[in-house]
Amino acid sequence: MILHIKNMIGTCSQKVVQAELKKIGLNPTSVALGTVVIAEDMTEAQRADIGDALKPFGLELMEDRKVILAEQIKNLVIELVYAPEHSQKVHFTDYIAGKLHYHYHYLSNLFTEITGITIEQYLIATRIERVKELLSYKEFTLKEISFRLNYSSVSHLSNQFKKITGMAPSAFKKLAEPPRHALDEL
């Protein structure tokens, strides 16, 4: 049985989901971004228990097929941004369509219907959050970040960053507490 869980981003939430499922008596065989595979069948009571157990962590079970697809798209975008070796090999539209086995146009329309923004807007917002994260580490130059995130140039990264945040990357880097958003808030 496959469960789809909204807002399950990162290893921390994956561990929470795994622990909560074990408390309920279920043993997941696979836990990934937004998806959990459980070998055994689940009762309706267990399903309700899972929903109740995950709520305090900002996680929720998804039932609606369109919402599930929109979350899967978000997870694939995050995967592309945080593991950029994927994006060097394939364009994001091909990557998403290939992974989900739907035409990109259908996925794009569905994503916009569910989220109110386009996949490209979500990709840009996610990339900018990653740039903010890397800038806050103060370990990388803008050129290194640009290369790492597959921007065509430092200028392109800087222009996009300023358009989204209202400030240049150098100004952002100087802030004592730079503003960032959690990926599930994008």
N, C-alpha and C positions, 0 to 999 in steps of 0.2 A: 504494500500500500504506500502511496506517495502522498505526503502532506506538503502543502505550500504555505509558507509562513511569511507574512508581510513584515518588513523592516528588519529581517534577519541579515544584518550586514556585519561582516567581520568575524573573527574567531571567538571573540567574547560572547556575542549573542549565540553563536553556534554551540558553545559550551553550555550556556544557560539552557538552551533548548534540549540538548542531550541530557542534562541533569534532571530537568523537569519531566521529560518523558520516562526516564528510569524510575523516578518517584511514583509515577502512575503505573508502572509495571510493564512499560513498553521498551523494547530494545532496538534503537535505530541501527540499521546496517550502514547507512550513509547519511552524513549531514554536510550539506553544502550551502552556498548562498541561496537562501529562500526555499530550499527543498530538503525534505527529510524522507528517507526511505525506511519503512518499517516492515520487517519480514512477516509478522503476524497480522491477522485481521484485528480490527478495532471495533469496539462496541460504541454505540451512540453516547453512552455514559462516559467512556474514556475520551471520546472526541470533545465532549463538553468540558471534562476535567482539563484537557489540554488547553482549550481556549481560556478557561479561568486561570490556569497556572501561568500562562504566557502574558496575560494582560498587564500585570504589574511591571513587566519588563519592557512595555511598549511594543510587544509582539502580538500578532494575531493570526489565526488560521484564516486562509482565504478559500472561498468556495466558488465565487464567480469566475468563470473561465476568462473573461476579458481582463479582470483585475489581476488574475494570475499571470496572464501573458504580459501585461504592463510591468508587473514586478520582475518578471524574468528578463524583460528588456533592460530595466534599470540595473539588474545584477550583471548582465552582460556588458553594459556600459562601464560599470565599476570595474569589472574584470579587465576590460580593455585599458582603462586609465591606470589601474594599479599594477597591471602586468603588461607593460607596453610592448613586450616582445610579440604579443599577438597582433597589435595594430600595425606593426611594421610589415607584416606579411599580407594583410588584407584590409580593404576599406571597411569602415565600420558598418555600412549598410549591408555589404556582403556577409560580414561576420555574423551579424544579428540574424539576418534571413537564413543563413546556412545553419546556425545553431538551433533555431526554432522551427525550421522547415515550413516557413510561410513566405509569401512574397513580401518584400520590404514595404511596398506601398500599403498593403493591408495592415501590417504591423505599425507603420507610421500613423495611419489614420486612427487605429485603435488606441495607440499610446496617447495621441492628442486628445481623443475623446475622453479617456479615463483621467489623464493628468492635467489637461489644460495647457500643456506646452508640447513642443515638438521633441522628437528624439535628439535632434541636433542641439536644441537649446539645453536639454538635459546633459548631453555630452559636454558641451562647453562649460556649463555650471560645475560639473563634476571635475573637469580638467582644471578649472580655476581653483577649486577647493584643494586639489592636489598640489597645484603651484603654491598656494598659500602655505600648505603644510611643509613643502620642501623649503620654501623661503624662511619659514620660522625655525627650521633646523640650523640655518646659517652655515651649512656645510657645502652647499652647492652654489656655483655662479648661475646667473640667469641663462648663460649660454649652455651650461650643463643641464639645467632644468628643461630648457627648450629642446635639446637633443633627446633627453630622457623621455619626454612626453610627446615626441614626434611632431613638434611644431615645425613649420616650414622654415621659420627664422626666429631670431630673438625679437625682431621688430613685430612680427605677427603675434607672438606671445604677449609682448608689452602692450600692444594696441588692444588686444582682446581683454587682457587683465584690466586695463584702465576703463574700457567700455563697461565691464561688468561690475568692478568694485568702485570706480570713480577716482582711483588713485594709481599712480605708477607703481610698479613692483618695488622700486628703490624706496619710495615713501612707505609702502607697506612694511618693508623689511625693518625700517627704523622704529616702528610702533612698539611700545612697551608690551602691550597686550593686543596683538593683532586679532581682528574679528574673524572668526571662522564659523562655518555651519556644519552640522552633522550631515552625513550623506543621506540619511533618511528624511532630512528636512528640505532637500532640494526639490 
